[in-house]
Amino acid sequence: MQHCWSHGYKRVCFEGDNKMLFNLINGSKVHFGVHNWIRDIHWWSRKFESIHFNWIKRYHNTPADILAKAPLQNQSLFLNHLWVPNVITYAIYCNYIAYL
C-alpha cells in the first residue's frame, strides 16, 4: 500500500487468496493478534481516493503464488518490481487467456 501511495496511485485494488485476511480487513472477523496490522491497513486506505480489497480463488491467483515462492535476491526482506518479472509472465498470460 505504501509503495502504491508513494508512486502516486489514487485508485487501487488489492486481490488475494487469503480469505481470513480479507475478512479481517473488511471487519467481518476480529483477531487481536493482527489488530495493529489491520489498523495500519485502514490508516493507509484513507490515503487513496478509491480502494478495494477483493478475495479471489487460489487458481485465479497463480502469478502471485509463483512470485511469493520465488527466492529473494541478496537475502532482502522484500523486492519491488518496476516491470513484470520473467518468472510470472507465462502465468499472467494463462490467466488472461482463461478470461477470454
N, C-alpha and C positions, 0 to 999 in steps of 0.2 A: 504494500500500500504506500509506504514511504517512497519507494522508488518511482511508482507511478505519479505520485503527487509532485516529487522533485523534478520530474520531466514535464510537468505542466498538463498532465491529463486531467480533464474536468469530469468526464463521464466514463465510468469503468464498470466492468462486470467480472466478478471473480467466480470461477467454477471449480468444483472439486468433487471427489467421490467419497468424502468422509461425511456421512450423514449426521453423525453425532456432533461434529464441529458446526455444521450449518444449523442444527437445532439449537446449539448454544448461542451462536451469533444472532439468530432470529428470535431468541428469547423463549422458545417453546420448551427448553430444558435448562436446568441450572446445575452447575458443578463448581463448588467452592475452590477446588484446586486450580482452575484455569480462569478464575474471576478477573484477575488483573489483566490477563491477555485479552479477554473478551472486552473489558473496559477500554483497553488501548485500541482495539479494532473499532469500537464505537466512536472513540475520540477522533481517530483518523477518518472515519466515514463522514464525519461532518465537514471535512475539508473539501469534499467533492460536490459538484452540482448534482450529479446523479450517480448512484452506486447500487449495484445489485449483487447479491450472493446467491448463486444457484447450485443446487446439488444435481450432479449428473451421475448416471450409472458408470461403473468402472470400465466397461468395454467401450464407452464413449470418451474415456479419459486416457487412452493408451499413450499418447505423446507425453503427457505429464508423468505417467508411471515410468516410462522409459527414461525420461530426464532425471527423475528422482533416484533411479537406480544407477545412473552413470556416475563414475568416480569423479570426485572433485580434484582439480589440479592443484598442486603445491600445498596440499593439506589445508586449504582455505575452508572457512566455515560456510561460505556462500559464494555464489557466482552469478554475476549479472551478464546477460546476453544482449548484445546490441543487434544481433541477427539471429536467424533461426539456426540452431545447432544442427550439424550434419546428422547426429545420432537420432534425431526425431523427424527428419524431413520425410522419409518414407511413411512413417506412421501418420503424419499430418495429411499426406496425400491420400492414404487409405481412408481416413476419416472423411475427407472431402468427397471422395468417390461414393462412400456409403450413403451420404446425404443427397446424392443426385437422383 
